[in-house]
Amino acid sequence: MNLETPTKEAGPILKKYASRLEKLGIKKIEDFLFHIPFRYEDYSLVSEISNIQRGEIVTIKGKVMEIKNEFTKRWKNLQKAKVADETGEIDVTWFNQPFIPKIIKSGDIVSLAGKADWFKNKIILNSPQYEVIFNGNKPIHTGRLVPIYNETRGVSSKWLRRQVSTILKEQILFMNEHIPSSIIEKLDLMELKSAIEQVHFPQSLKKAQKAKERLAFDEFFFIHLAAIFRKNQWKNNLTGNPFLVSEYNKNVENFLKKLPFNLTSAQEKAVSEIFEDISSRKPMNRLLEGDVGSGKTVVASIAMYLTYLNGYQSVIMAPTEILALQHFKTIDSLLSPFNVKIGIATGSKKENIIDCDILVGTHALLSKKVDFKKLGLVVIDEQQRFGVEQRAIIRKKGKSPHLLTMTATPIPRTIALTTYGDLDLSILDEMPHGRKIIKTWLVPKEKREDAYKWIAKQIKDSNGQVFIICPFIEQSETMITVKAAVKEFERLKKEVFPNFKLGLLHGKIKSKDKDKILDNFKRGKLDILVATPVVEVGIDIPNATIMVIEAADRFGLSQLHQLRGRVGRSDKQSYCLLFTESENQTTIQRLKGMEKIYIGAELAELDLKLRGPGEIYGTAQHGIPELKIASFSDFSLIEKTRKEAEAIFPNLSKYPLLFEKIKKQNLKQISPD
């Protein structure tokens, strides 16, 4: 067994637990050492029995004089023991753990840790942590700062401690130090082996903190270095298809003149950056970030038009059918007048796949049946929803095509620096001319009825349309108070808006029915659309002026901002109402941010500080790395590790262990072209 051994191959016990351990991110032996405790129980006060004080959290070591199972008059099961050391004797009681007398036997030397209680005028220990001490071994569950880990069913902290302790004894000598000694000394970092030992079994809380600081440094340092490595691989190892730009300036200018609007200065800058990239021999690798409605699709369409003029094909891949169809309609309306042939490939719709200049689609584009004669540009929308392998597959359908990824998810600067360090970044931080700020209000439960009356008046007076978003489709027994779309739809239809036409939209509805519902809403046949967050991306209803979000406290600010962006798509004044029944002041403060902040990146920064990246993006977001120790809120550490990574990269080959680690980390992410 070594650090790289998969758990399922590391003996019968770990093989039995392998599937459970995988839920904790433990797939190989090394992962145990990086499964970091989230807190410690302080059992470091070791006392002789005669010196124990009532109320102390204390550890004692002694000999078991007797131990037995005992039943009370009410048939409660107790385990009673007497433990003695040279200074005295103490009674110990456990409840409903009949297996303990099989583990602890009379004559055993034990270490017990817990709170000293008072019973019948004497000190006792109730339900202490326990371990039998064999051959004078040091205790690991008592008598020290004891690590508490994230657990899963059948895998307790006590079980994990035993595995980690064994692995440390057997494998710690084989752990390699990847960080150069010059950096360790300059930044006063703890050495890796010491950090691993101290984070699991610390001599003090100060040393545990120092160990976490070292491991957090490693996490960000490796992320930055891997991103720089990928960027270098991309630029040096790939030869792209340089497009002619100046030769087609008149064509592009003519296209821009026929647009029904003027580009914002942010869009013009993004187009300029993209044109500079695609005229180079190195393939473009750029991320286009912009709020919902900021005009990313138009920028991508201009790039695809230039690709067409150069005799190449483009493909645009979206995560959902709704978004793919929206892109298809937008791109078709913009480019078909210029004889550009647009095709579409989704799970339920396939048109012009063979003979097209631009192919729009979903995961269906990854099929072996979908091929291209001359693919020059790949556009991936909401790129964090696709895995590395999926992005690689679509790129392999061409010979080093240019790559433009897009996202409407507001990315805090700190996360962009790490996660997307290998990409060039263009940001659309302006909204199209004529767009009004969407007035946003947080509505407490006592004002709900007034809000409904106001909505009804708005529909009548201005003929506007309304989205009502619920977090779930069906109501769960465990979440009775949380609004669910199906039940809320019935309630609103019967009790609140009986005089209006309501529709229901959620992920379980068939694609054809979804299209029909959306078409009816777009044509004005429905006044109110009750939906789950399926409408977060890809739905453009210019006449929708009110967005109501139920249980707004269950959403991150970034997601609320994206939902809000589904209205305000015309020159009409639009509104966003956030309904919540939460009275938690931190929650209220967080949601109040929506009333004052209208820039997605700023809201994402606020959410990052208040909730953390896991809550913002969720586990399904493939692009956001899962940090085990470090935090994206640690701005100074991100900046420090980035500078160190940039400084060492030119000399990376001088540090073979570090070089090999980064190569291995990037193996799946380096382009296979």
Secondary structure, DSSP 8 states (H G I E B T S, - for coil): --TT-BGGGS-HHHHHHHHHHHHTT--BHHHHHTS--SEEEE---B--GGG--TT-EEEEEEEEEEEEEEE-TT--EEEEEEEEETTEEEEEEEES-TTHHHHS-TT-EEEEEEEEEEETTEEEEES-EEEE--TT---SSSSSEEEE---BTTB-HHHHHHHHHHHHHHHGGG----S-HHHHHHTT---HHHHHHHHHS-SSHHHHHHHHHHHHHHHHHHHHHHHHHHHHHHHHH--------GGGHHHHHHHHHTSSS---HHHHHHHHHHHHHHTSSS--EEEEEE-TTS-HHHHHHHHHHHHHHTT-EEEEE-SSHHHHHHHHHHHHHHHGGGT--EEEE-SS-EES-SS-SEEEESGGGGSTT---SSEEEEEEESGGGS-HHHHHHHHTTSSS-EEEEEE-S---HHHHHHHTTTSEEEEE-S--TT----EEEEE-GGGHHHHHHHHHHHHHHH--EEEEE-SBSS--GGGTTS-BHHHHHHHIIIII-TTS-EEEE-TTS-HHHHHHHHHHHHTTS-SEEEE-GGGGSS---TTEEEEEETTGGGS-HHHHHHHHTTS--SSS--EEEEE-----HHHHHHHHHHHH---HHHHHHHHHHHH-HHHHH-TT-TTS---SS--TT-HHHHHHHHHHHHHHGGGGGG-HHHHHHHHHHHTTTS---
